[in-house]
Amino acid sequence: TGRMAMIFLRKGFRLSNLNVVERAEVAVDARKLLVLLPMWLSYLVGTVLGAYLETVFDIYALLLPAFVTLSVGLGYMFFRQQLKGYLKRVEQERLSKDLHDMQESMERTQAHLKAVRGNTNTQQQSGPDEGLVVELDEEVGNMLEAMHDVEANVMGMCQSTEGASAEPVRVRSANF
């Protein structure tokens, strides 16, 4: 796109000269091109093929795009539910993995804070660091509770039937 071209022109076509914002803009434009380029190529191929078929089949050349549209529509109609279920399972697995990773990270942090707090108690030092460790330990505990609540809510939503207007399970409201 034009924005990507101007960024590269200003920076001498060197990726190493781009700052964080420019890299993000280039990444966004590159993703747009991944969608727009196949669309443009399909349009170009369709017009060339349509022009050729029109010379060979005359008015009946329009049957080819009609058949392709009908085939894709029927395929979508028959496989919609399967695709929807598959995408839902993939998203649920991804979310479950993310929650599990977050929980492990929080538990490691909490264990580390307890170890630091234990070292502080054995050394009999009561300073500002001890209060900070205790406060951080309590905050990590609150975050773990909140993550368990989120996990319970997500699992409740995933188990609810598809058309039902079931409310998410509220275990406890977390204050942040």
N, C-alpha and C positions, 0 to 999 in steps of 0.2 A: 504494500500500500504506500501511499504518499508519505505518511508520517514515518514509516520505517525507512524509506529512501532518504528523507531529509535528515534523519538521525545519523544514518551511515555517512551521508555526504559531509555533514558537519564534523564528524569524528574521523574522517579519512578512511572509512571502510575497515576500521580496526575494532574488533570486539573488546579488546583490552582497554580502550579509551572510554568506554561507556560507563556511566555511573549507574547506581541502583535503579533509579527511576527510568532511565533510558533503556536499561536491560528489561525492565518489566514491560515497558511499552512495546519493545521489539518482540517479546514473548507473546503478548496479547495479539499483536498483528500477525505473528506467525501462526497462531492458533486459528485466527480468522481465515488466513489463507488456506489452511488445511480443510476448511469447509467450502470456501468460495471457489478455489481452484477446480476441484472435481465437478462442482456445479457448472462452472463455465465450460469445462471440457465436455461435459455431457451435453450441454446446449449446442456447442460447436459440432460435435459428432452427430447429434440429432438433426441439425439443419442440413448438414452435408448428406447424411443418409436419407433424409426426407426428400431432398431435391433429387437424389438419384432414384429412389423408389417411385417418385411421382412421374419421372420420365418412363419408367418401365411399366408400372401398374396403373397409371393415370389416377383416377379418383379413389381407387381401391387401396392406394398406398396409406390412406388414413386408418385402415384396419389394423396395421401393425401397432401404432401407438395406442389404439383403443384396446387391443388384445393385451398389451403389456400392462396397461393401467388396470384392466379387469383382473389379470393374474395377480398382480401385487395386492390389489384390494381384497380379493378372495383369500389370498394367503394370510394377510393381516387379520381378516375376520376370523379365520379358523384357528390361528395360532396366537391370538391376542392374549387370552387367559394364561396360556403356558408361558409366554414371554413375560407377562406381568408377574406371575408367580416366581419365575426364575430371577427377575430383577429384584423382587422383594427379598428373596432368600439371600442373594448376593449382598444387598445393602444391610440386611440384618446380621450376616456373618461379619461384615466389615465393621459395623458399629459394635458388635460384641467383642471383636478383637481389640478395637480401640479402647473400649471400656476396661478390658482385661489388662491391656498395657498400662493404662492410666492407674488402675488399682495397684498393679505391681510397683510402679514408680512411686506412688504415694506411700505404700507400705515400706519400701526401701528407705525413703526419706524419713519416715517415722522411726524406723529402727535405728537409723543413723543419729537422729536427734536424741533418742533414748540413750544411745551409747555415749553421746557427748554429755548428756545430762548426768549419766552415771559417773563419768569421769570427773565432772565438776563436783558431784556430791562426795566422791572419794577423796578429792583433794581439799575438801572443806573450804572452798572459795565461794563466797557469796558476793557477787558483783553484778554489774549490769548484764554480763554475758549469761549468767544463770537465768535471770528473768526473761531474757530474750529467747533462750532455748526452751523454757517452759511455755512461753507464749507461742512460739513456732510449733511446738509439739501439739498444743491444743488446736491450733489452726489446721494443722495437717489432719488431726482426728476429725475435725468438722468437715474438711474437704472429703475425707474418706466416706463419712456418713452421707454427704451430699451425693457422691458418686454412686453409692449403693441405692440411694433414692432414685437417681436418674436411671440406673440399670433396672430397677423394679418398674418404673414408669414405662420404659421402652419395652420391656418384656410384656407388660400388660397390654400395651398398644399392639404389639406384634401378634399376641394371642387372640385379640378380639377379632371377631368375624368381620369380613370386608363389608359391608353395607350397614353394619350396626353402628349406632352412635354411642359407643361405650366411652365413658369418661376414663382417663388414665388413672391408674391406681396411685393414690397419694399416701405415701408412707409417713413422711414428715416434711415440713417445709423448711428449707435451709435458708438461713439469713446470711447474706454476703455483704 
